[in-house]
Amino acid sequence: MKSETVLRSEVMKTIIKNFGLVDAERFIDLIKRDEFDYTEWQKDLWKDKTTAQIHEEAKQYYIENKMNK
């Protein structure tokens, strides 16, 4: 398991790389302002899908996005 400092650093680098500095900062600001509860959101996110379905969707997403790069 990575330390919180390493995790923060890697995530910020990834966000900046994919969205640019301005949108990365906007995203962080949105998270700080929003009272969004990720844990509660996750409870309902996959409630109608089996683990096998989620795996298949993830695999398909990976295949499609790997080929687009």
mmCIF file as gemmi writes it, N, C-alpha and C atoms, coordinates in Angstrom:
data_model
loop_
_atom_site.group_PDB
_atom_site.id
_atom_site.type_symbol
_atom_site.label_atom_id
_atom_site.label_alt_id
_atom_site.label_comp_id
_atom_site.label_asym_id
_atom_site.label_entity_id
_atom_site.label_seq_id
_atom_site.pdbx_PDB_ins_code
_atom_site.Cartn_x
_atom_site.Cartn_y
_atom_site.Cartn_z
_atom_site.occupancy
_atom_site.B_iso_or_equiv
_atom_site.pdbx_formal_charge
_atom_site.auth_seq_id
_atom_site.auth_asym_id
_atom_site.pdbx_PDB_model_num
ATOM 1 N N . MET Axp A 1 ? 0.848 -1.178 0 1 0 ? 1 A 1
ATOM 2 C CA . MET Axp A 1 ? 0 0 0 1 0 ? 1 A 1
ATOM 3 C C . MET Axp A 1 ? 0.894 1.241 0 1 0 ? 1 A 1
ATOM 4 N N . LYS Axp A 2 ? 0.541 2.195 -0.828 1 0 ? 2 A 1
ATOM 5 C CA . LYS Axp A 2 ? 1.316 3.428 -0.945 1 0 ? 2 A 1
ATOM 6 C C . LYS Axp A 2 ? 0.952 4.391 0.186 1 0 ? 2 A 1
ATOM 7 N N . SER Axp A 3 ? 1.911 5.225 0.537 1 0 ? 3 A 1
ATOM 8 C CA . SER Axp A 3 ? 1.627 6.25 1.541 1 0 ? 3 A 1
ATOM 9 C C . SER Axp A 3 ? 0.673 7.282 0.938 1 0 ? 3 A 1
ATOM 10 N N . GLU Axp A 4 ? 0.016 8.043 1.782 1 0 ? 4 A 1
ATOM 11 C CA . GLU Axp A 4 ? -0.906 9.072 1.295 1 0 ? 4 A 1
ATOM 12 C C . GLU Axp A 4 ? -0.171 10.115 0.467 1 0 ? 4 A 1
ATOM 13 N N . THR Axp A 5 ? 1.038 10.441 0.843 1 0 ? 5 A 1
ATOM 14 C CA . THR Axp A 5 ? 1.818 11.433 0.103 1 0 ? 5 A 1
ATOM 15 C C . THR Axp A 5 ? 2.13 10.94 -1.304 1 0 ? 5 A 1
ATOM 16 N N . VAL Axp A 6 ? 2.565 9.7 -1.415 1 0 ? 6 A 1
ATOM 17 C CA . VAL Axp A 6 ? 2.869 9.126 -2.725 1 0 ? 6 A 1
ATOM 18 C C . VAL Axp A 6 ? 1.597 9.03 -3.556 1 0 ? 6 A 1
ATOM 19 N N . LEU Axp A 7 ? 0.522 8.575 -2.959 1 0 ? 7 A 1
ATOM 20 C CA . LEU Axp A 7 ? -0.754 8.455 -3.659 1 0 ? 7 A 1
ATOM 21 C C . LEU Axp A 7 ? -1.216 9.803 -4.194 1 0 ? 7 A 1
ATOM 22 N N . ARG Axp A 8 ? -1.199 10.817 -3.347 1 0 ? 8 A 1
ATOM 23 C CA . ARG Axp A 8 ? -1.6 12.169 -3.791 1 0 ? 8 A 1
ATOM 24 C C . ARG Axp A 8 ? -0.754 12.639 -4.964 1 0 ? 8 A 1
ATOM 25 N N . SER Axp A 9 ? 0.547 12.452 -4.838 1 0 ? 9 A 1
ATOM 26 C CA . SER Axp A 9 ? 1.462 12.902 -5.886 1 0 ? 9 A 1
ATOM 27 C C . SER Axp A 9 ? 1.191 12.193 -7.208 1 0 ? 9 A 1
ATOM 28 N N . GLU Axp A 10 ? 1.036 10.881 -7.168 1 0 ? 10 A 1
ATOM 29 C CA . GLU Axp A 10 ? 0.792 10.116 -8.392 1 0 ? 10 A 1
ATOM 30 C C . GLU Axp A 10 ? -0.552 10.471 -9.018 1 0 ? 10 A 1
ATOM 31 N N . VAL Axp A 11 ? -1.564 10.639 -8.19 1 0 ? 11 A 1
ATOM 32 C CA . VAL Axp A 11 ? -2.886 10.989 -8.71 1 0 ? 11 A 1
ATOM 33 C C . VAL Axp A 11 ? -2.865 12.374 -9.347 1 0 ? 11 A 1
ATOM 34 N N . MET Axp A 12 ? -2.231 13.334 -8.695 1 0 ? 12 A 1
ATOM 35 C CA . MET Axp A 12 ? -2.159 14.683 -9.265 1 0 ? 12 A 1
ATOM 36 C C . MET Axp A 12 ? -1.401 14.677 -10.59 1 0 ? 12 A 1
ATOM 37 N N . LYS Axp A 13 ? -0.305 13.945 -10.668 1 0 ? 13 A 1
ATOM 38 C CA . LYS Axp A 13 ? 0.443 13.855 -11.928 1 0 ? 13 A 1
ATOM 39 C C . LYS Axp A 13 ? -0.427 13.268 -13.025 1 0 ? 13 A 1
ATOM 40 N N . THR Axp A 14 ? -1.205 12.255 -12.683 1 0 ? 14 A 1
ATOM 41 C CA . THR Axp A 14 ? -2.082 11.618 -13.664 1 0 ? 14 A 1
ATOM 42 C C . THR Axp A 14 ? -3.172 12.564 -14.124 1 0 ? 14 A 1
ATOM 43 N N . ILE Axp A 15 ? -3.797 13.261 -13.183 1 0 ? 15 A 1
ATOM 44 C CA . ILE Axp A 15 ? -4.862 14.208 -13.533 1 0 ? 15 A 1
ATOM 45 C C . ILE Axp A 15 ? -4.308 15.326 -14.399 1 0 ? 15 A 1
ATOM 46 N N . ILE Axp A 16 ? -3.168 15.869 -14.027 1 0 ? 16 A 1
ATOM 47 C CA . ILE Axp A 16 ? -2.559 16.958 -14.811 1 0 ? 16 A 1
ATOM 48 C C . ILE Axp A 16 ? -2.186 16.462 -16.202 1 0 ? 16 A 1
ATOM 49 N N . LYS Axp A 17 ? -1.61 15.278 -16.287 1 0 ? 17 A 1
ATOM 50 C CA . LYS Axp A 17 ? -1.217 14.718 -17.585 1 0 ? 17 A 1
ATOM 51 C C . LYS Axp A 17 ? -2.419 14.551 -18.499 1 0 ? 17 A 1
ATOM 52 N N . ASN Axp A 18 ? -3.537 14.083 -17.952 1 0 ? 18 A 1
ATOM 53 C CA . ASN Axp A 18 ? -4.709 13.783 -18.769 1 0 ? 18 A 1
ATOM 54 C C . ASN Axp A 18 ? -5.627 14.973 -19.019 1 0 ? 18 A 1
ATOM 55 N N . PHE Axp A 19 ? -5.645 15.932 -18.099 1 0 ? 19 A 1
ATOM 56 C CA . PHE Axp A 19 ? -6.599 17.032 -18.23 1 0 ? 19 A 1
ATOM 57 C C . PHE Axp A 19 ? -5.963 18.411 -18.282 1 0 ? 19 A 1
ATOM 58 N N . GLY Axp A 20 ? -4.687 18.501 -18.005 1 0 ? 20 A 1
ATOM 59 C CA . GLY Axp A 20 ? -4.023 19.8 -17.976 1 0 ? 20 A 1
ATOM 60 C C . GLY Axp A 20 ? -4.115 20.423 -16.591 1 0 ? 20 A 1
ATOM 61 N N . LEU Axp A 21 ? -3.242 21.376 -16.346 1 0 ? 21 A 1
ATOM 62 C CA . LEU Axp A 21 ? -3.142 21.978 -15.017 1 0 ? 21 A 1
ATOM 63 C C . LEU Axp A 21 ? -4.418 22.707 -14.596 1 0 ? 21 A 1
ATOM 64 N N . VAL Axp A 22 ? -4.994 23.472 -15.492 1 0 ? 22 A 1
ATOM 65 C CA . VAL Axp A 22 ? -6.177 24.265 -15.143 1 0 ? 22 A 1
ATOM 66 C C . VAL Axp A 22 ? -7.35 23.364 -14.766 1 0 ? 22 A 1
ATOM 67 N N . ASP Axp A 23 ? -7.645 22.367 -15.592 1 0 ? 23 A 1
ATOM 68 C CA . ASP Axp A 23 ? -8.763 21.475 -15.279 1 0 ? 23 A 1
ATOM 69 C C . ASP Axp A 23 ? -8.464 20.606 -14.064 1 0 ? 23 A 1
ATOM 70 N N . ALA Axp A 24 ? -7.199 20.268 -13.839 1 0 ? 24 A 1
ATOM 71 C CA . ALA Axp A 24 ? -6.839 19.516 -12.626 1 0 ? 24 A 1
ATOM 72 C C . ALA Axp A 24 ? -7.155 20.352 -11.393 1 0 ? 24 A 1
ATOM 73 N N . GLU Axp A 25 ? -6.798 21.617 -11.426 1 0 ? 25 A 1
ATOM 74 C CA . GLU Axp A 25 ? -7.095 22.513 -10.308 1 0 ? 25 A 1
ATOM 75 C C . GLU Axp A 25 ? -8.599 22.689 -10.128 1 0 ? 25 A 1
ATOM 76 N N . ARG Axp A 26 ? -9.324 22.796 -11.235 1 0 ? 26 A 1
ATOM 77 C CA . ARG Axp A 26 ? -10.78 22.913 -11.153 1 0 ? 26 A 1
ATOM 78 C C . ARG Axp A 26 ? -11.383 21.675 -10.507 1 0 ? 26 A 1
ATOM 79 N N . PHE Axp A 27 ? -10.874 20.498 -10.887 1 0 ? 27 A 1
ATOM 80 C CA . PHE Axp A 27 ? -11.368 19.249 -10.33 1 0 ? 27 A 1
ATOM 81 C C . PHE Axp A 27 ? -11.14 19.19 -8.821 1 0 ? 27 A 1
ATOM 82 N N . ILE Axp A 28 ? -9.952 19.544 -8.385 1 0 ? 28 A 1
ATOM 83 C CA . ILE Axp A 28 ? -9.639 19.546 -6.949 1 0 ? 28 A 1
ATOM 84 C C . ILE Axp A 28 ? -10.564 20.514 -6.22 1 0 ? 28 A 1
ATOM 85 N N . ASP Axp A 29 ? -10.793 21.672 -6.808 1 0 ? 29 A 1
ATOM 86 C CA . ASP Axp A 29 ? -11.693 22.65 -6.198 1 0 ? 29 A 1
ATOM 87 C C . ASP Axp A 29 ? -13.108 22.092 -6.086 1 0 ? 29 A 1
ATOM 88 N N . LEU Axp A 30 ? -13.576 21.39 -7.117 1 0 ? 30 A 1
ATOM 89 C CA . LEU Axp A 30 ? -14.911 20.79 -7.074 1 0 ? 30 A 1
ATOM 90 C C . LEU Axp A 30 ? -15.016 19.762 -5.954 1 0 ? 30 A 1
ATOM 91 N N . ILE Axp A 31 ? -13.998 18.95 -5.813 1 0 ? 31 A 1
ATOM 92 C CA . ILE Axp A 31 ? -14.008 17.935 -4.757 1 0 ? 31 A 1
ATOM 93 C C . ILE Axp A 31 ? -14.051 18.595 -3.385 1 0 ? 31 A 1
ATOM 94 N N . LYS Axp A 32 ? -13.283 19.646 -3.214 1 0 ? 32 A 1
ATOM 95 C CA . LYS Axp A 32 ? -13.231 20.314 -1.914 1 0 ? 32 A 1
ATOM 96 C C . LYS Axp A 32 ? -14.555 20.997 -1.577 1 0 ? 32 A 1
ATOM 97 N N . ARG Axp A 33 ? -15.246 21.521 -2.589 1 0 ? 33 A 1
ATOM 98 C CA . ARG Axp A 33 ? -16.503 22.229 -2.356 1 0 ? 33 A 1
ATOM 99 C C . ARG Axp A 33 ? -17.687 21.294 -2.182 1 0 ? 33 A 1
ATOM 100 N N . ASP Axp A 34 ? -17.647 20.182 -2.876 1 0 ? 34 A 1
ATOM 101 C CA . ASP Axp A 34 ? -18.785 19.265 -2.925 1 0 ? 34 A 1
ATOM 102 C C . ASP Axp A 34 ? -18.857 18.415 -1.657 1 0 ? 34 A 1
ATOM 103 N N . GLU Axp A 35 ? -20.06 18.179 -1.193 1 0 ? 35 A 1
ATOM 104 C CA . GLU Axp A 35 ? -20.252 17.306 -0.042 1 0 ? 35 A 1
ATOM 105 C C . GLU Axp A 35 ? -20.554 15.885 -0.52 1 0 ? 35 A 1
ATOM 106 N N . PHE Axp A 36 ? -20.007 15.547 -1.667 1 0 ? 36 A 1
ATOM 107 C CA . PHE Axp A 36 ? -20.181 14.249 -2.283 1 0 ? 36 A 1
ATOM 108 C C . PHE Axp A 36 ? -19.584 13.158 -1.397 1 0 ? 36 A 1
ATOM 109 N N . ASP Axp A 37 ? -20.367 12.127 -1.133 1 0 ? 37 A 1
ATOM 110 C CA . ASP Axp A 37 ? -19.921 11.019 -0.307 1 0 ? 37 A 1
ATOM 111 C C . ASP Axp A 37 ? -19.633 9.824 -1.209 1 0 ? 37 A 1
ATOM 112 N N . TYR Axp A 38 ? -18.363 9.624 -1.517 1 0 ? 38 A 1
ATOM 113 C CA . TYR Axp A 38 ? -17.947 8.579 -2.439 1 0 ? 38 A 1
ATOM 114 C C . TYR Axp A 38 ? -18.404 7.197 -1.961 1 0 ? 38 A 1
ATOM 115 N N . THR Axp A 39 ? -18.311 6.94 -0.676 1 0 ? 39 A 1
ATOM 116 C CA . THR Axp A 39 ? -18.685 5.633 -0.139 1 0 ? 39 A 1
ATOM 117 C C . THR Axp A 39 ? -20.167 5.352 -0.373 1 0 ? 39 A 1
ATOM 118 N N . GLU Axp A 40 ? -21.013 6.328 -0.122 1 0 ? 40 A 1
ATOM 119 C CA . GLU Axp A 40 ? -22.448 6.152 -0.355 1 0 ? 40 A 1
ATOM 120 C C . GLU Axp A 40 ? -22.736 5.972 -1.846 1 0 ? 40 A 1
ATOM 121 N N . TRP Axp A 41 ? -22.062 6.742 -2.683 1 0 ? 41 A 1
ATOM 122 C CA . TRP Axp A 41 ? -22.245 6.654 -4.121 1 0 ? 41 A 1
ATOM 123 C C . TRP Axp A 41 ? -21.883 5.254 -4.614 1 0 ? 41 A 1
ATOM 124 N N . GLN Axp A 42 ? -20.798 4.701 -4.103 1 0 ? 42 A 1
ATOM 125 C CA . GLN Axp A 42 ? -20.34 3.38 -4.51 1 0 ? 42 A 1
ATOM 126 C C . GLN Axp A 42 ? -21.349 2.286 -4.159 1 0 ? 42 A 1
ATOM 127 N N . LYS Axp A 43 ? -22.084 2.466 -3.08 1 0 ? 43 A 1
ATOM 128 C CA . LYS Axp A 43 ? -23.055 1.447 -2.659 1 0 ? 43 A 1
ATOM 129 C C . LYS Axp A 43 ? -24.099 1.18 -3.738 1 0 ? 43 A 1
ATOM 130 N N . ASP Axp A 44 ? -24.509 2.21 -4.459 1 0 ? 44 A 1
ATOM 131 C CA . ASP Axp A 44 ? -25.543 2.062 -5.477 1 0 ? 44 A 1
ATOM 132 C C . ASP Axp A 44 ? -24.996 1.942 -6.899 1 0 ? 44 A 1
ATOM 133 N N . LEU Axp A 45 ? -23.731 2.229 -7.082 1 0 ? 45 A 1
ATOM 134 C CA . LEU Axp A 45 ? -23.161 2.276 -8.428 1 0 ? 45 A 1
ATOM 135 C C . LEU Axp A 45 ? -23.295 0.95 -9.172 1 0 ? 45 A 1
ATOM 136 N N . TRP Axp A 46 ? -23.008 -0.147 -8.526 1 0 ? 46 A 1
ATOM 137 C CA . TRP Axp A 46 ? -22.996 -1.453 -9.183 1 0 ? 46 A 1
ATOM 138 C C . TRP Axp A 46 ? -24.085 -2.387 -8.655 1 0 ? 46 A 1
ATOM 139 N N . LYS Axp A 47 ? -25.108 -1.868 -8.02 1 0 ? 47 A 1
ATOM 140 C CA . LYS Axp A 47 ? -26.085 -2.72 -7.335 1 0 ? 47 A 1
ATOM 141 C C . LYS Axp A 47 ? -26.836 -3.671 -8.27 1 0 ? 47 A 1
ATOM 142 N N . ASP Axp A 48 ? -26.972 -3.329 -9.544 1 0 ? 48 A 1
ATOM 143 C CA . ASP Axp A 48 ? -27.722 -4.174 -10.465 1 0 ? 48 A 1
ATOM 144 C C . ASP Axp A 48 ? -26.825 -5.041 -11.348 1 0 ? 48 A 1
ATOM 145 N N . LYS Axp A 49 ? -25.534 -5.143 -10.998 1 0 ? 49 A 1
ATOM 146 C CA . LYS Axp A 49 ? -24.606 -5.911 -11.827 1 0 ? 49 A 1
ATOM 147 C C . LYS Axp A 49 ? -23.853 -6.931 -10.99 1 0 ? 49 A 1
ATOM 148 N N . THR Axp A 50 ? -23.557 -8.041 -11.632 1 0 ? 50 A 1
ATOM 149 C CA . THR Axp A 50 ? -22.753 -9.057 -10.962 1 0 ? 50 A 1
ATOM 150 C C . THR Axp A 50 ? -21.273 -8.707 -11.121 1 0 ? 50 A 1
ATOM 151 N N . THR Axp A 51 ? -20.458 -9.376 -10.342 1 0 ? 51 A 1
ATOM 152 C CA . THR Axp A 51 ? -19.017 -9.181 -10.456 1 0 ? 51 A 1
ATOM 153 C C . THR Axp A 51 ? -18.547 -9.552 -11.856 1 0 ? 51 A 1
ATOM 154 N N . ALA Axp A 52 ? -19.098 -10.619 -12.406 1 0 ? 52 A 1
ATOM 155 C CA . ALA Axp A 52 ? -18.729 -11.062 -13.754 1 0 ? 52 A 1
ATOM 156 C C . ALA Axp A 52 ? -19.075 -9.998 -14.8 1 0 ? 52 A 1
ATOM 157 N N . GLN Axp A 53 ? -20.226 -9.348 -14.66 1 0 ? 53 A 1
ATOM 158 C CA . GLN Axp A 53 ? -20.617 -8.296 -15.605 1 0 ? 53 A 1
ATOM 159 C C . GLN Axp A 53 ? -19.67 -7.104 -15.512 1 0 ? 53 A 1
ATOM 160 N N . ILE Axp A 54 ? -19.342 -6.71 -14.304 1 0 ? 54 A 1
ATOM 161 C CA . ILE Axp A 54 ? -18.419 -5.586 -14.102 1 0 ? 54 A 1
ATOM 162 C C . ILE Axp A 54 ? -17.059 -5.925 -14.701 1 0 ? 54 A 1
ATOM 163 N N . HIS Axp A 55 ? -16.605 -7.153 -14.481 1 0 ? 55 A 1
ATOM 164 C CA . HIS Axp A 55 ? -15.32 -7.588 -15.038 1 0 ? 55 A 1
ATOM 165 C C . HIS Axp A 55 ? -15.345 -7.515 -16.565 1 0 ? 55 A 1
ATOM 166 N N . GLU Axp A 56 ? -16.406 -8.017 -17.179 1 0 ? 56 A 1
ATOM 167 C CA . GLU Axp A 56 ? -16.514 -7.989 -18.639 1 0 ? 56 A 1
ATOM 168 C C . GLU Axp A 56 ? -16.506 -6.567 -19.178 1 0 ? 56 A 1
ATOM 169 N N . GLU Axp A 57 ? -17.242 -5.665 -18.515 1 0 ? 57 A 1
ATOM 170 C CA . GLU Axp A 57 ? -17.276 -4.271 -18.95 1 0 ? 57 A 1
ATOM 171 C C . GLU Axp A 57 ? -15.898 -3.621 -18.818 1 0 ? 57 A 1
ATOM 172 N N . ALA Axp A 58 ? -15.22 -3.906 -17.729 1 0 ? 58 A 1
ATOM 173 C CA . ALA Axp A 58 ? -13.881 -3.356 -17.518 1 0 ? 58 A 1
ATOM 174 C C . ALA Axp A 58 ? -12.916 -3.888 -18.569 1 0 ? 58 A 1
ATOM 175 N N . LYS Axp A 59 ? -13.014 -5.179 -18.855 1 0 ? 59 A 1
ATOM 176 C CA . LYS Axp A 59 ? -12.149 -5.792 -19.866 1 0 ? 59 A 1
ATOM 177 C C . LYS Axp A 59 ? -12.408 -5.171 -21.242 1 0 ? 59 A 1
ATOM 178 N N . GLN Axp A 60 ? -13.669 -5.002 -21.591 1 0 ? 60 A 1
ATOM 179 C CA . GLN Axp A 60 ? -14.027 -4.405 -22.878 1 0 ? 60 A 1
ATOM 180 C C . GLN Axp A 60 ? -13.533 -2.961 -22.961 1 0 ? 60 A 1
ATOM 181 N N . TYR Axp A 61 ? -13.703 -2.212 -21.89 1 0 ? 61 A 1
ATOM 182 C CA . TYR Axp A 61 ? -13.225 -0.829 -21.853 1 0 ? 61 A 1
ATOM 183 C C . TYR Axp A 61 ? -11.719 -0.789 -22.065 1 0 ? 61 A 1
ATOM 184 N N . TYR Axp A 62 ? -11.003 -1.691 -21.404 1 0 ? 62 A 1
ATOM 185 C CA . TYR Axp A 62 ? -9.546 -1.751 -21.539 1 0 ? 62 A 1
ATOM 186 C C . TYR Axp A 62 ? -9.147 -2.046 -22.977 1 0 ? 62 A 1
ATOM 187 N N . ILE Axp A 63 ? -9.799 -3.039 -23.581 1 0 ? 63 A 1
ATOM 188 C CA . ILE Axp A 63 ? -9.481 -3.422 -24.954 1 0 ? 63 A 1
ATOM 189 C C . ILE Axp A 63 ? -9.73 -2.25 -25.898 1 0 ? 63 A 1
ATOM 190 N N . GLU Axp A 64 ? -10.871 -1.605 -25.773 1 0 ? 64 A 1
ATOM 191 C CA . GLU Axp A 64 ? -11.208 -0.493 -26.654 1 0 ? 64 A 1
ATOM 192 C C . GLU Axp A 64 ? -10.266 0.685 -26.475 1 0 ? 64 A 1
ATOM 193 N N . ASN Axp A 65 ? -9.893 0.991 -25.258 1 0 ? 65 A 1
ATOM 194 C CA . ASN Axp A 65 ? -9.04 2.15 -25.013 1 0 ? 65 A 1
ATOM 195 C C . ASN Axp A 65 ? -7.575 1.852 -25.267 1 0 ? 65 A 1
ATOM 196 N N . LYS Axp A 66 ? -7.159 0.637 -25.082 1 0 ? 66 A 1
ATOM 197 C CA . LYS Axp A 66 ? -5.778 0.256 -25.389 1 0 ? 66 A 1
ATOM 198 C C . LYS Axp A 66 ? -5.528 0.365 -26.878 1 0 ? 66 A 1
ATOM 199 N N . MET Axp A 67 ? -6.506 -0.015 -27.665 1 0 ? 67 A 1
ATOM 200 C CA . MET Axp A 67 ? -6.355 0.011 -29.118 1 0 ? 67 A 1
ATOM 201 C C . MET Axp A 67 ? -6.42 1.429 -29.666 1 0 ? 67 A 1
ATOM 202 N N . ASN Axp A 68 ? -7.028 2.332 -28.946 1 0 ? 68 A 1
ATOM 203 C CA . ASN Axp A 68 ? -7.149 3.725 -29.402 1 0 ? 68 A 1
ATOM 204 C C . ASN Axp A 68 ? -5.907 4.543 -29.128 1 0 ? 68 A 1
ATOM 205 N N . LYS Axp A 69 ? -4.96 3.997 -28.378 1 0 ? 69 A 1
ATOM 206 C CA . LYS Axp A 69 ? -3.753 4.759 -28.015 1 0 ? 69 A 1
ATOM 207 C C . LYS Axp A 69 ? -2.633 4.483 -28.952 1 0 ? 69 A 1
